[in-house]
Amino acid sequence: MTGSGAVRPRTRLRPRPSRLPYPSLTTALLLLAASLGVFAALAAVQGLPMDDIRVYRAEGAAVWHGTDLYGFTVTEWDLPATYPPFAALLFVPVALVPLTVAKGAFVAGNVALLAWLITLSLRAARPDGASGSSGTASGAASGTVAGAVSVAAPLPAVVCLTAAALWLEPVFQTVAFGQINLLLACLVLWDMGRPDGARAKGFALGLAAGVKLTPALFAVHLLLTGRLRAACWAAAGFAASAAVGACALPGASVEFWTRRMFETARVGKAWIVDNQSLQGLAARLLHETEPGGLWLAPTLVLAVGGMWLARRVTVRPGTGAGGEPLEPGRPPGSSRSGAAGERGELWGIVVTALVALLVSPISWSHHWVWCVPLLAALATTRSGTTALAGRGGPGGRGGPAEWGGPAGPGGPAGRGVPWPRVALGCVAVVFTARTLWLVPKEGDLDLRLDWWQQPLASPYPLLALALLGVAAGYVSAEHRPAALTPRVPPARIDGDGHAKDDRTAPPAADGRKGGRRPECEEARGGRCAKHDAGHSADRDPAPGARGARARDVPDHDVGGDGGRS
């Protein structure tokens, strides 16, 4: 109480983001140095050919010397050029430096890009996509949402995560082969994670699609979530990359866009275990080199259903589930049925990436570097509330769906199995175990695997299909009608004409206090104006004022003679 006798208003403090456990920066750098030292030792023992760098150098040399871009093969594997002409223009500097310098630059660059990808992934876990406070890596990767843990990742934590993520099989293969997958993933995630009103959002995504066609599916995701301006910028970026390639290499551009783009056999054999797409899975299951329509039909269904799912799990500022405009008074992340499960931009990006990897004819194992954002999405999902489901899910009556299992009557919510942590561990094991390299693969043995070897040969597509199925189940649970709390009879009028509040209190199992829900008490210093106005069907009506007139209540609830005039 102040000196004037006025009561000091209670202020609500914003929840502080929980910081990831991490050692000091010196210790983190030592861990990263040790991880890189083990990587260098393996490279020295087994060799580090980095064949993809040789292909990039050959493409850049073809542009520099004016030779046929798509008429050469390099390395013992006879690898040809498979990227659009715009990518070949970017590879010219790689051809102008010695091979040893190019290898060192690619290793160092991929490690730095891995750290950036981790930071972007944690930042994208926030629905608003904003960066956190200062003093963290790239501003801070933080989030405060109903379905995600509020996380701040300072530089030492990012360094530690980088040292560990280096041993994920897709990341390890990307560094070992000298691939550009991490660069494209960072470019897409950075552009998608920017605010919707950011200048030229989507243009970088279009440039990434101009280097490798697969990221073009993210432009479709922008269009389906109502971001027409960003989708147009993505199309403009892709068109600009194609125009630059056509101006610099007109003959090669005509050859690629009319013929080479459709020759998937040039990329490699679809049935080998290296290919972790849906086509590779179908080819190995059917023991056929060309699954044909048996692969195309499920792929079309998966593409349509997967993009619908990506739209449903995306919530942006000012929109509900799936990008619908919010109705007045509805919280972000709620569906039209009233679901209040918050989700961030990251889940929509991850689902889109999984769909793109599955439907692509060829998805080598090192293309699955999107496992890093997937792990970040699972790590930032709170055990008590799923980021993929809202009201009506498996979590209880009318509240957010509980990953930890339904709460019993009177019991605390979220008690049970911490499913996000279980999923996080399973995904980390799958992307680290390298089971696809343990099955027989010499010659055509990839096509003659036994039934028990099939899950080992196709771990990534099977895991992605399982995750998409679980996500679809949780999203579908949003549309189930929520159980409403029975309304209490209205106030009765006593013999003196006064309103007598003899209503029974609601059950205590739902956590109400004095007839109000806990979330109502948290608003506006302990009072919720919308609650008193009867803002929802499952809220209790406000108590009647003393001296209420008879016409304010039904006739059959009037007792005595004081209520009639």
TIDREN-854351 format. One record per residue (C-alpha): x, y, z; residue in three letters; residue number from 1. Coordinates in nm, 2 decimals. Layout:
<sites>
     east    north       up    aa     i
        X        Y        Z   Ala   NUM
...
</sites>
This chain:
<sites>
     east    north       up    aa     i
     0.00     0.00     0.00   Met     1
     0.14     0.34    -0.09   Thr     2
     0.15     0.65     0.12   Gly     3
    -0.17     0.79    -0.02   Ser     4
    -0.35     0.47     0.08   Gly     5
    -0.40     0.35    -0.28   Ala     6
    -0.35    -0.02    -0.35   Val     7
    -0.06    -0.09    -0.58   Arg     8
    -0.19    -0.27    -0.88   Pro     9
    -0.06    -0.63    -0.93   Arg    10
     0.15    -0.66    -1.24   Thr    11
     0.19    -0.99    -1.43   Arg    12
     0.55    -1.07    -1.51   Leu    13
     0.63    -1.24    -1.84   Arg    14
     0.76    -1.59    -1.80   Pro    15
     1.14    -1.59    -1.83   Arg    16
     1.26    -1.83    -2.10   Pro    17
     1.41    -2.14    -1.96   Ser    18
     1.77    -2.17    -2.07   Arg    19
     1.92    -2.48    -2.21   Leu    20
     2.17    -2.64    -1.97   Pro    21
     2.51    -2.56    -2.11   Tyr    22
     2.87    -2.54    -1.98   Pro    23
     3.10    -2.24    -2.02   Ser    24
     3.20    -2.11    -2.36   Leu    25
     3.55    -2.25    -2.31   Thr    26
     3.42    -2.59    -2.23   Thr    27
     3.18    -2.58    -2.52   Ala    28
     3.46    -2.49    -2.76   Leu    29
     3.67    -2.78    -2.63   Leu    30
     3.38    -3.01    -2.69   Leu    31
     3.34    -2.89    -3.05   Leu    32
     3.72    -2.92    -3.10   Ala    33
     3.71    -3.28    -2.97   Ala    34
     3.42    -3.36    -3.20   Ser    35
     3.60    -3.21    -3.50   Leu    36
     3.91    -3.39    -3.40   Gly    37
     3.74    -3.73    -3.41   Val    38
     3.59    -3.64    -3.75   Phe    39
     3.94    -3.55    -3.88   Ala    40
     4.08    -3.88    -3.74   Ala    41
     3.81    -4.08    -3.92   Leu    42
     3.87    -3.88    -4.24   Ala    43
     4.24    -3.95    -4.22   Ala    44
     4.19    -4.33    -4.16   Val    45
     3.90    -4.39    -4.41   Gln    46
     3.97    -4.10    -4.65   Gly    47
     3.76    -3.79    -4.73   Leu    48
     3.71    -3.79    -5.10   Pro    49
     3.43    -3.53    -5.10   Met    50
     3.32    -3.64    -5.45   Asp    51
     3.04    -3.38    -5.47   Asp    52
     3.30    -3.10    -5.45   Ile    53
     3.46    -3.25    -5.76   Arg    54
     3.13    -3.23    -5.94   Val    55
     3.08    -2.87    -5.83   Tyr    56
     3.43    -2.78    -5.95   Arg    57
     3.36    -2.95    -6.29   Ala    58
     3.04    -2.75    -6.33   Glu    59
     3.22    -2.43    -6.25   Gly    60
     3.50    -2.52    -6.49   Ala    61
     3.25    -2.59    -6.76   Ala    62
     3.10    -2.25    -6.72   Val    63
     3.44    -2.08    -6.70   Trp    64
     3.58    -2.25    -7.01   His    65
     3.25    -2.25    -7.20   Gly    66
     3.23    -2.63    -7.24   Thr    67
     2.92    -2.86    -7.23   Asp    68
     2.77    -2.84    -6.88   Leu    69
     2.58    -3.16    -6.90   Tyr    70
     2.81    -3.37    -7.11   Gly    71
     3.08    -3.47    -6.86   Phe    72
     3.11    -3.72    -6.57   Thr    73
     3.37    -3.72    -6.29   Val    74
     3.50    -3.95    -6.01   Thr    75
     3.49    -4.33    -6.03   Glu    76
     3.11    -4.32    -5.99   Trp    77
     3.07    -4.13    -6.32   Asp    78
     2.88    -3.85    -6.15   Leu    79
     2.72    -3.59    -6.40   Pro    80
     2.59    -3.24    -6.34   Ala    81
     2.24    -3.25    -6.22   Thr    82
     2.17    -2.89    -6.10   Tyr    83
     2.02    -2.60    -6.30   Pro    84
     2.25    -2.37    -6.49   Pro    85
     2.21    -2.10    -6.22   Phe    86
     2.38    -2.33    -5.96   Ala    87
     2.67    -2.39    -6.20   Ala    88
     2.73    -2.01    -6.21   Leu    89
     2.76    -2.02    -5.83   Leu    90
     3.02    -2.30    -5.85   Phe    91
     3.27    -2.10    -6.06   Val    92
     3.47    -1.98    -5.75   Pro    93
     3.50    -2.34    -5.64   Val    94
     3.67    -2.42    -5.97   Ala    95
     3.92    -2.13    -5.94   Leu    96
     4.07    -2.24    -5.60   Val    97
     4.28    -2.56    -5.53   Pro    98
     4.09    -2.87    -5.43   Leu    99
     4.25    -2.87    -5.08   Thr   100
     4.14    -2.52    -5.02   Val   101
     3.78    -2.60    -5.14   Ala   102
     3.76    -2.90    -4.91   Lys   103
     3.87    -2.70    -4.61   Gly   104
     3.63    -2.42    -4.69   Ala   105
     3.34    -2.66    -4.73   Phe   106
     3.41    -2.84    -4.40   Val   107
     3.44    -2.51    -4.21   Ala   108
     3.14    -2.36    -4.38   Gly   109
     2.92    -2.66    -4.32   Asn   110
     3.01    -2.66    -3.95   Val   111
     2.92    -2.29    -3.92   Ala   112
     2.60    -2.35    -4.12   Leu   113
     2.51    -2.63    -3.88   Leu   114
     2.53    -2.39    -3.59   Ala   115
     2.32    -2.14    -3.77   Trp   116
     2.06    -2.40    -3.86   Leu   117
     2.03    -2.50    -3.49   Ile   118
     1.98    -2.13    -3.40   Thr   119
     1.72    -2.08    -3.67   Leu   120
     1.54    -2.39    -3.57   Ser   121
     1.51    -2.29    -3.20   Leu   122
     1.40    -1.94    -3.31   Arg   123
     1.14    -2.07    -3.55   Ala   124
     0.97    -2.26    -3.26   Ala   125
     0.81    -1.93    -3.16   Arg   126
     0.48    -1.85    -3.34   Pro   127
     0.58    -1.49    -3.39   Asp   128
     0.92    -1.59    -3.52   Gly   129
     1.08    -1.31    -3.32   Ala   130
     1.43    -1.33    -3.18   Ser   131
     1.49    -1.33    -2.81   Gly   132
     1.69    -1.10    -2.59   Ser   133
     2.04    -0.99    -2.66   Ser   134
     2.34    -1.18    -2.54   Gly   135
     2.25    -1.50    -2.72   Thr   136
     2.36    -1.65    -3.04   Ala   137
     2.22    -1.44    -3.32   Ser   138
     2.00    -1.26    -3.08   Gly   139
     1.87    -1.57    -2.90   Ala   140
     1.66    -1.86    -3.00   Ala   141
     1.36    -1.84    -2.77   Ser   142
     1.00    -1.91    -2.75   Gly   143
     0.70    -1.86    -2.52   Thr   144
     0.40    -2.05    -2.64   Val   145
     0.13    -2.27    -2.50   Ala   146
     0.26    -2.58    -2.69   Gly   147
     0.63    -2.51    -2.67   Ala   148
     0.89    -2.47    -2.40   Val   149
     1.03    -2.12    -2.37   Ser   150
     1.39    -2.17    -2.47   Val   151
     1.68    -1.94    -2.49   Ala   152
     2.00    -2.08    -2.65   Ala   153
     2.31    -1.88    -2.58   Pro   154
     2.63    -1.93    -2.78   Leu   155
     2.78    -2.20    -2.55   Pro   156
     2.46    -2.41    -2.59   Ala   157
     2.46    -2.37    -2.96   Val   158
     2.82    -2.48    -2.98   Val   159
     2.75    -2.79    -2.77   Cys   160
     2.45    -2.88    -2.98   Leu   161
     2.67    -2.83    -3.29   Thr   162
     2.93    -3.07    -3.16   Ala   163
     2.66    -3.33    -3.10   Ala   164
     2.46    -3.27    -3.42   Ala   165
     2.77    -3.33    -3.63   Leu   166
     2.72    -3.70    -3.57   Trp   167
     2.37    -3.72    -3.71   Leu   168
     2.41    -3.94    -4.02   Glu   169
     2.26    -3.68    -4.27   Pro   170
     2.48    -3.40    -4.13   Val   171
     2.79    -3.62    -4.12   Phe   172
     2.74    -3.73    -4.48   Gln   173
     2.68    -3.37    -4.59   Thr   174
     3.02    -3.27    -4.44   Val   175
     3.19    -3.58    -4.57   Ala   176
     3.07    -3.55    -4.92   Phe   177
     3.10    -3.17    -4.94   Gly   178
     2.73    -3.11    -5.01   Gln   179
     2.53    -2.79    -5.00   Ile   180
     2.22    -2.93    -4.81   Asn   181
     2.29    -2.73    -4.49   Leu   182
     2.32    -2.41    -4.70   Leu   183
     1.99    -2.46    -4.86   Leu   184
     1.82    -2.56    -4.54   Ala   185
     1.95    -2.25    -4.36   Cys   186
     1.84    -2.03    -4.65   Leu   187
     1.49    -2.17    -4.65   Val   188
     1.45    -2.17    -4.27   Leu   189
     1.58    -1.81    -4.24   Trp   190
     1.34    -1.68    -4.51   Asp   191
     1.04    -1.88    -4.38   Met   192
     1.11    -1.77    -4.02   Gly   193
     1.10    -1.40    -4.10   Arg   194
     0.78    -1.20    -4.01   Pro   195
     0.51    -1.21    -4.28   Asp   196
     0.55    -0.84    -4.34   Gly   197
     0.93    -0.85    -4.39   Ala   198
     1.06    -0.70    -4.71   Arg   199
     1.08    -0.95    -5.00   Ala   200
     1.01    -1.25    -4.78   Lys   201
     1.01    -1.56    -5.00   Gly   202
     1.27    -1.43    -5.25   Phe   203
     1.56    -1.63    -5.08   Ala   204
     1.33    -1.93    -5.09   Leu   205
     1.29    -1.89    -5.46   Gly   206
     1.67    -1.86    -5.51   Leu   207
     1.71    -2.19    -5.31   Ala   208
     1.46    -2.35    -5.55   Ala   209
     1.66    -2.22    -5.84   Gly   210
     1.97    -2.41    -5.71   Val   211
     1.78    -2.73    -5.62   Lys   212
     1.42    -2.78    -5.72   Leu   213
     1.30    -2.95    -5.40   Thr   214
     1.26    -2.63    -5.19   Pro   215
     0.99    -2.51    -5.43   Ala   216
     0.73    -2.70    -5.22   Leu   217
     0.78    -2.44    -4.94   Phe   218
     0.63    -2.18    -5.18   Ala   219
     0.32    -2.40    -5.20   Val   220
     0.31    -2.40    -4.82   His   221
     0.32    -2.02    -4.82   Leu   222
     0.03    -2.01    -5.07   Leu   223
    -0.18    -2.26    -4.87   Leu   224
    -0.13    -2.07    -4.55   Thr   225
    -0.26    -1.74    -4.70   Gly   226
     0.07    -1.57    -4.75   Arg   227
     0.02    -1.48    -5.11   Leu   228
     0.27    -1.19    -5.11   Arg   229
     0.55    -1.42    -4.99   Ala   230
     0.45    -1.69    -5.24   Ala   231
     0.48    -1.43    -5.52   Cys   232
     0.82    -1.33    -5.40   Trp   233
     0.93    -1.69    -5.40   Ala   234
     0.81    -1.73    -5.75   Ala   235
     0.99    -1.41    -5.84   Ala   236
     1.31    -1.54    -5.69   Gly   237
     1.28    -1.87    -5.88   Phe   238
     1.21    -1.69    -6.20   Ala   239
     1.51    -1.46    -6.15   Ala   240
     1.74    -1.75    -6.10   Ser   241
     1.62    -1.92    -6.42   Ala   242
     1.65    -1.59    -6.61   Ala   243
     2.01    -1.54    -6.49   Val   244
     2.09    -1.89    -6.59   Gly   245
     1.93    -1.84    -6.93   Ala   246
     2.11    -1.52    -7.00   Cys   247
     2.45    -1.66    -6.90   Ala   248
     2.40    -2.01    -7.04   Leu   249
     2.12    -2.02    -7.29   Pro   250
     2.20    -2.35    -7.45   Gly   251
     2.24    -2.53    -7.12   Ala   252
     1.92    -2.37    -6.99   Ser   253
     1.72    -2.50    -7.28   Val   254
     1.88    -2.85    -7.24   Glu   255
     1.81    -2.86    -6.86   Phe   256
     1.45    -2.73    -6.85   Trp   257
     1.33    -2.93    -7.15   Thr   258
     1.52    -3.26    -7.11   Arg   259
     1.77    -3.30    -6.82   Arg   260
     1.52    -3.21    -6.55   Met   261
     1.31    -3.51    -6.62   Phe   262
     1.59    -3.76    -6.64   Glu   263
     1.59    -3.88    -6.28   Thr   264
     1.81    -4.18    -6.37   Ala   265
     2.10    -3.93    -6.42   Arg   266
     2.09    -3.86    -6.05   Val   267
     2.13    -4.22    -5.95   Gly   268
     1.96    -4.56    -5.90   Lys   269
     1.63    -4.51    -5.72   Ala   270
     1.64    -4.86    -5.56   Trp   271
     1.96    -4.85    -5.37   Ile   272
     1.96    -4.79    -4.99   Val   273
     2.12    -4.45    -5.04   Asp   274
     1.78    -4.33    -5.16   Asn   275
     1.55    -4.27    -4.87   Gln   276
     1.25    -4.14    -5.05   Ser   277
     0.91    -4.30    -5.09   Leu   278
     1.02    -4.43    -5.44   Gln   279
     1.32    -4.60    -5.29   Gly   280
     1.11    -4.76    -5.01   Leu   281
     0.86    -4.89    -5.27   Ala   282
     1.13    -5.02    -5.50   Ala   283
     1.30    -5.22    -5.22   Arg   284
     0.97    -5.35    -5.08   Leu   285
     0.85    -5.46    -5.42   Leu   286
     1.19    -5.58    -5.54   His   287
     1.15    -5.38    -5.85   Glu   288
     1.39    -5.13    -6.00   Thr   289
     1.10    -4.92    -6.14   Glu   290
     0.79    -4.93    -5.91   Pro   291
     0.60    -4.71    -6.16   Gly   292
     0.24    -4.65    -6.07   Gly   293
     0.27    -4.84    -5.74   Leu   294
     0.48    -4.55    -5.63   Trp   295
     0.31    -4.25    -5.81   Leu   296
    -0.04    -4.31    -5.67   Ala   297
     0.07    -4.31    -5.30   Pro   298
     0.30    -4.02    -5.37   Thr   299
     0.02    -3.80    -5.50   Leu   300
    -0.20    -3.89    -5.20   Val   301
     0.09    -3.81    -4.96   Leu   302
     0.16    -3.48    -5.13   Ala   303
    -0.19    -3.36    -5.10   Val   304
    -0.25    -3.48    -4.75   Gly   305
     0.09    -3.37    -4.63   Gly   306
     0.05    -3.02    -4.75   Met   307
    -0.29    -3.00    -4.58   Trp   308
    -0.13    -3.12    -4.26   Leu   309
     0.15    -2.86    -4.29   Ala   310
    -0.12    -2.60    -4.32   Arg   311
    -0.31    -2.73    -4.02   Arg   312
    -0.01    -2.73    -3.79   Val   313
     0.10    -2.38    -3.88   Thr   314
    -0.01    -2.09    -3.66   Val   315
     0.10    -1.73    -3.73   Arg   316
     0.04    -1.41    -3.54   Pro   317
    -0.32    -1.29    -3.59   Gly   318
    -0.44    -1.63    -3.73   Thr   319
    -0.58    -1.95    -3.60   Gly   320
    -0.49    -2.30    -3.68   Ala   321
    -0.42    -2.34    -4.05   Gly   322
    -0.39    -1.96    -4.11   Gly   323
    -0.75    -1.87    -4.07   Glu   324
    -0.81    -1.51    -3.95   Pro   325
    -0.89    -1.50    -3.59   Leu   326
    -1.24    -1.40    -3.47   Glu   327
    -1.25    -1.13    -3.21   Pro   328
    -1.15    -1.25    -2.87   Gly   329
    -1.00    -1.58    -3.00   Arg   330
    -0.65    -1.66    -2.89   Pro   331
    -0.38    -1.73    -3.16   Pro   332
    -0.35    -2.10    -3.23   Gly   333
    -0.72    -2.17    -3.18   Ser   334
    -0.93    -2.34    -3.45   Ser   335
    -1.28    -2.26    -3.54   Arg   336
    -1.40    -2.52    -3.30   Ser   337
    -1.23    -2.34    -3.01   Gly   338
    -0.90    -2.52    -2.99   Ala   339
    -0.64    -2.33    -2.80   Ala   340
    -0.33    -2.54    -2.88   Gly   341
    -0.05    -2.31    -2.99   Glu   342
     0.19    -2.41    -3.26   Arg   343
     0.48    -2.23    -3.42   Gly   344
     0.60    -2.18    -3.77   Glu   345
     0.86    -2.45    -3.72   Leu   346
     0.61    -2.74    -3.72   Trp   347
     0.46    -2.63    -4.06   Gly   348
     0.82    -2.60    -4.20   Ile   349
     0.92    -2.94    -4.07   Val   350
     0.61    -3.12    -4.21   Val   351
     0.66    -2.95    -4.55   Thr   352
     1.03    -3.07    -4.55   Ala   353
     0.93    -3.42    -4.46   Leu   354
     0.67    -3.43    -4.74   Val   355
     0.92    -3.29    -4.99   Ala   356
     1.18    -3.55    -4.90   Leu   357
     0.93    -3.83    -4.93   Leu   358
     0.77    -3.73    -5.27   Val   359
     1.10    -3.65    -5.43   Ser   360
     1.21    -3.93    -5.67   Pro   361
     1.56    -3.92    -5.52   Ile   362
     1.63    -3.82    -5.16   Ser   363
     1.98    -3.93    -5.06   Trp   364
     2.04    -3.98    -4.69   Ser   365
     2.24    -3.66    -4.67   His   366
     1.93    -3.47    -4.79   His   367
     1.77    -3.54    -4.46   Trp   368
     1.95    -3.26    -4.27   Val   369
     1.60    -3.14    -4.19   Trp   370
     1.63    -3.38    -3.90   Cys   371
     1.79    -3.09    -3.71   Val   372
     1.48    -2.87    -3.72   Pro   373
     1.27    -3.18    -3.65   Leu   374
     1.47    -3.25    -3.33   Leu   375
     1.44    -2.88    -3.23   Ala   376
     1.06    -2.89    -3.28   Ala   377
     1.04    -3.20    -3.05   Leu   378
     1.28    -3.06    -2.80   Ala   379
     1.08    -2.74    -2.76   Thr   380
     0.74    -2.92    -2.73   Thr   381
     0.62    -2.91    -2.38   Arg   382
     0.53    -3.25    -2.22   Ser   383
     0.20    -3.11    -2.08   Gly   384
     0.07    -2.97    -2.41   Thr   385
     0.12    -3.08    -2.76   Thr   386
     0.21    -2.84    -3.03   Ala   387
     0.01    -3.04    -3.28   Leu   388
    -0.32    -3.06    -3.11   Ala   389
    -0.57    -2.85    -2.93   Gly   390
    -0.90    -2.90    -2.76   Arg   391
    -1.06    -3.24    -2.77   Gly   392
    -0.74    -3.43    -2.82   Gly   393
    -0.61    -3.71    -2.60   Pro   394
    -0.54    -3.47    -2.32   Gly   395
    -0.86    -3.43    -2.13   Gly   396
    -1.19    -3.25    -2.14   Arg   397
    -1.19    -2.93    -2.33   Gly   398
    -0.83    -2.84    -2.26   Gly   399
    -0.51    -2.87    -2.46   Pro   400
    -0.42    -3.22    -2.56   Ala   401
    -0.18    -3.37    -2.32   Glu   402
     0.13    -3.54    -2.46   Trp   403
     0.17    -3.69    -2.11   Gly   404
    -0.16    -3.88    -2.11   Gly   405
    -0.50    -3.78    -1.99   Pro   406
    -0.53    -3.65    -1.64   Ala   407
    -0.76    -3.85    -1.41   Gly   408
    -1.04    -3.69    -1.22   Pro   409
    -0.89    -3.45    -0.98   Gly   410
    -0.54    -3.54    -1.08   Gly   411
    -0.28    -3.31    -1.23   Pro   412
    -0.27    -3.27    -1.60   Ala   413
     0.03    -3.39    -1.80   Gly   414
     0.11    -3.68    -1.57   Arg   415
     0.21    -3.99    -1.76   Gly   416
     0.45    -4.07    -2.04   Val   417
     0.64    -3.76    -2.17   Pro   418
     0.58    -3.84    -2.53   Trp   419
     0.77    -3.54    -2.68   Pro   420
     1.09    -3.66    -2.50   Arg   421
     1.02    -4.02    -2.60   Val   422
     0.98    -3.91    -2.97   Ala   423
     1.29    -3.69    -2.94   Leu   424
     1.50    -3.99    -2.82   Gly   425
     1.36    -4.22    -3.09   Cys   426
     1.43    -3.96    -3.37   Val   427
     1.78    -3.90    -3.25   Ala   428
     1.85    -4.27    -3.24   Val   429
     1.72    -4.33    -3.59   Val   430
     1.92    -4.05    -3.74   Phe   431
     2.24    -4.16    -3.56   Thr   432
     2.22    -4.54    -3.58   Ala   433
     2.31    -4.56    -3.96   Arg   434
     2.12    -4.88    -4.00   Thr   435
     2.08    -4.83    -4.38   Leu   436
     2.46    -4.90    -4.41   Trp   437
     2.44    -5.22    -4.22   Leu   438
     2.22    -5.42    -4.47   Val   439
     2.38    -5.60    -4.77   Pro   440
     2.41    -5.35    -5.06   Lys   441
     2.67    -5.49    -5.29   Glu   442
     2.55    -5.52    -5.65   Gly   443
     2.17    -5.56    -5.65   Asp   444
     2.14    -5.69    -5.30   Leu   445
     1.94    -5.38    -5.22   Asp   446
     1.65    -5.54    -5.41   Leu   447
     1.67    -5.88    -5.24   Arg   448
     1.64    -5.78    -4.87   Leu   449
     1.43    -5.99    -4.63   Asp   450
     1.13    -5.85    -4.47   Trp   451
     1.31    -5.79    -4.14   Trp   452
     1.58    -5.60    -4.32   Gln   453
     1.34    -5.35    -4.48   Gln   454
     1.30    -5.12    -4.18   Pro   455
     1.68    -5.11    -4.14   Leu   456
     1.72    -5.02    -4.51   Ala   457
     1.45    -4.75    -4.51   Ser   458
     1.46    -4.59    -4.16   Pro   459
     1.40    -4.23    -4.27   Tyr   460
     1.09    -4.26    -4.48   Pro   461
     0.93    -4.50    -4.23   Leu   462
     1.00    -4.26    -3.95   Leu   463
     0.86    -3.97    -4.15   Ala   464
     0.54    -4.16    -4.24   Leu   465
     0.49    -4.25    -3.87   Ala   466
     0.54    -3.89    -3.76   Leu   467
     0.31    -3.75    -4.02   Leu   468
     0.04    -4.01    -3.92   Gly   469
     0.07    -3.91    -3.55   Val   470
     0.05    -3.54    -3.64   Ala   471
    -0.26    -3.60    -3.86   Ala   472
    -0.42    -3.78    -3.57   Gly   473
    -0.36    -3.50    -3.33   Tyr   474
    -0.48    -3.24    -3.57   Val   475
    -0.79    -3.43    -3.65   Ser   476
    -0.87    -3.44    -3.27   Ala   477
    -0.91    -3.06    -3.28   Glu   478
    -1.24    -3.09    -3.46   His   479
    -1.40    -3.32    -3.20   Arg   480
    -1.66    -3.13    -3.00   Pro   481
    -1.54    -3.04    -2.65   Ala   482
    -1.75    -3.14    -2.35   Ala   483
    -1.94    -2.85    -2.21   Leu   484
    -1.98    -2.78    -1.83   Thr   485
    -2.35    -2.80    -1.73   Pro   486
    -2.49    -2.46    -1.67   Arg   487
    -2.62    -2.38    -1.32   Val   488
    -2.99    -2.28    -1.27   Pro   489
    -3.04    -1.90    -1.26   Pro   490
    -3.10    -1.70    -0.95   Ala   491
    -3.43    -1.72    -0.77   Arg   492
    -3.63    -1.43    -0.63   Ile   493
    -3.72    -1.44    -0.27   Asp   494
    -4.04    -1.30    -0.11   Gly   495
    -3.89    -0.95    -0.07   Asp   496
    -3.83    -0.91    -0.44   Gly   497
    -3.45    -0.96    -0.40   His   498
    -3.24    -1.20    -0.61   Ala   499
    -3.14    -1.49    -0.40   Lys   500
    -2.82    -1.67    -0.53   Asp   501
    -2.88    -2.03    -0.42   Asp   502
    -2.70    -2.18    -0.72   Arg   503
    -2.47    -2.48    -0.65   Thr   504
    -2.10    -2.44    -0.71   Ala   505
    -1.95    -2.61    -1.02   Pro   506
    -1.75    -2.92    -0.97   Pro   507
    -1.40    -2.86    -0.82   Ala   508
    -1.23    -3.11    -1.06   Ala   509
    -1.19    -2.86    -1.33   Asp   510
    -0.99    -2.62    -1.12   Gly   511
    -1.24    -2.33    -1.08   Arg   512
    -1.23    -2.09    -0.80   Lys   513
    -1.55    -1.92    -0.69   Gly   514
    -1.73    -2.00    -1.01   Gly   515
    -1.45    -1.87    -1.24   Arg   516
    -1.19    -2.06    -1.43   Arg   517
    -0.82    -2.00    -1.35   Pro   518
    -0.76    -1.83    -1.68   Glu   519
    -1.03    -1.58    -1.61   Cys   520
    -0.88    -1.49    -1.27   Glu   521
    -0.54    -1.42    -1.44   Glu   522
    -0.68    -1.16    -1.67   Ala   523
    -0.71    -0.79    -1.57   Arg   524
    -0.59    -0.81    -1.22   Gly   525
    -0.82    -1.10    -1.11   Gly   526
    -1.13    -1.01    -1.29   Arg   527
    -1.24    -1.11    -1.64   Cys   528
    -1.50    -0.88    -1.80   Ala   529
    -1.58    -1.13    -2.07   Lys   530
    -1.65    -1.40    -1.80   His   531
    -1.90    -1.18    -1.63   Asp   532
    -2.06    -1.11    -1.97   Ala   533
    -2.10    -1.49    -2.04   Gly   534
    -1.85    -1.50    -2.32   His   535
    -1.86    -1.88    -2.36   Ser   536
    -2.12    -2.16    -2.33   Ala   537
    -1.91    -2.35    -2.08   Asp   538
    -1.87    -2.05    -1.84   Arg   539
    -2.09    -1.99    -1.55   Asp   540
    -2.33    -1.69    -1.58   Pro   541
    -2.26    -1.39    -1.36   Ala   542
    -2.44    -1.39    -1.02   Pro   543
    -2.76    -1.18    -1.04   Gly   544
    -2.76    -0.84    -0.86   Ala   545
    -2.97    -0.78    -0.56   Arg   546
    -3.30    -0.63    -0.64   Gly   547
    -3.33    -0.79    -0.98   Ala   548
    -3.67    -0.75    -1.14   Arg   549
    -3.89    -1.04    -1.21   Ala   550
    -3.86    -1.01    -1.59   Arg   551
    -3.49    -1.08    -1.55   Asp   552
    -3.56    -1.44    -1.46   Val   553
    -3.80    -1.71    -1.60   Pro   554
    -4.15    -1.72    -1.46   Asp   555
    -4.11    -2.07    -1.33   His   556
    -3.81    -1.96    -1.12   Asp   557
    -4.00    -1.69    -0.93   Val   558
    -4.09    -1.78    -0.58   Gly   559
    -4.35    -1.60    -0.36   Gly   560
    -4.54    -1.29    -0.46   Asp   561
    -4.26    -1.03    -0.45   Gly   562
    -4.14    -1.11    -0.80   Gly   563
    -4.46    -1.01    -0.99   Arg   564
    -4.59    -0.66    -1.04   Ser   565
</sites>
